[in-house]
């Protein structure tokens, strides 16, 4: 089964956020509601579950249609959802554990952390 990474895969840029610490009862509809400020720009929501039990893991990925929508969604980092502070972080997409991917993610998230610190400093 193709997962979109081989020959002929779309070369379009993907704007993906990792969302963690979601309430375990979250479903696609409730996640879309949390991100309703950019809901019209959500391309896909993929919630993770335990492969053996099928139970939700409280995290997932959201793909957005534009970088502006992703940027707006990243501002929801540490928003309270049913008493839980959700984490919204950049994701490189595509999965895997290659060293290059880890470095790319680390650099992106360090940049985001600096931007958030600057933003809160200015307020």
KOLVEXGU-566559 format. One record per residue (C-alpha): z, y, x; residue in one letter. Coordinates in steps of 0.1 Angstrom, whole numbers, padded with zeros to 4 digits, always signed. Layout:
ZYXa...
//
This chain:
+0000+0000+0000x-0010+0034+0014x+0018+0060+0017x-0006+0088+0025x-0003+0088+0063x-0035+0070+0073x-0071+0080+0075x-0083+0103+0047x-0047+0115+0040x-0045+0150+0026x-0041+0176+0054x-0025+0201+0030x+0008+0216+0043x+0038+0202+0025x+0069+0223+0017x+0098+0198+0014x+0135+0203+0011x+0162+0177+0015x+0190+0181-0012x+0223+0164-0005x+0257+0161-0021x+0242+0159-0056x+0264+0145-0084x+0257+0108-0086x+0246+0112-0122x+0217+0135-0113x+0183+0126-0125x+0149+0144-0120x+0155+0166-0151x+0189+0178-0140x+0176+0185-0104x+0147+0205-0119x+0172+0224-0139x+0193+0233-0108x+0160+0246-0092x+0147+0262-0124x+0142+0295-0105x+0112+0278-0088x+0107+0250-0113x+0070+0259-0119x+0064+0254-0082x+0080+0219-0079x+0053+0194-0070x+0076+0163-0069x+0113+0152-0070x+0123+0120-0053x+0159+0109-0056x+0172+0082-0033x+0190+0051-0045x+0207+0022-0028x+0181-0005-0024x+0204-0034-0031x+0224-0019-0061x+0199+0006-0074x+0228+0032-0077x+0220+0068-0069x+0229+0080-0034x+0234+0116-0044x+0205+0130-0024x+0168+0133-0025x+0137+0154-0016x+0119+0181-0035x+0084+0191-0027x+0073+0226-0035x+0038+0240-0040x+0043+0271-0018x+0064+0282+0012x+0078+0311-0010x+0091+0286-0035x+0107+0265-0007x+0123+0297+0008x+0137+0306-0026x+0151+0270-0031x+0167+0271+0003x+0189+0300-0010x+0205+0276-0033x+0223+0259-0003x+0260+0254-0012x+0255+0261-0049x+0281+0244-0071x+0266+0217-0093x+0292+0199-0114x+0319+0208-0089x+0300+0197-0059x+0285+0220-0033x+0249+0209-0028x+0232+0210+0006x+0196+0223+0007x+0179+0218+0040x+0144+0218+0054x+0127+0185+0058x+0097+0177+0079x+0085+0152+0053x+0069+0118+0061x+0101+0100+0070x+0105+0081+0102x+0128+0085+0132x+0105+0096+0160x+0120+0118+0186x+0093+0145+0180x+0103+0146+0143x+0140+0148+0151x+0133+0177+0175x+0111+0195+0149x+0138+0191+0122x+0166+0203+0145x+0146+0234+0155x+0137+0242+0119x+0173+0238+0107x+0187+0259+0136x+0163+0287+0127x+0174+0284+0090x+0211+0285+0100x+0205+0317+0120x+0187+0333+0090x+0215+0323+0066x+0241+0337+0090x+0222+0370+0093x+0217+0372+0055x+0255+0368+0049x+0263+0392+0077x+0242+0419+0060x+0259+0415+0026x
//
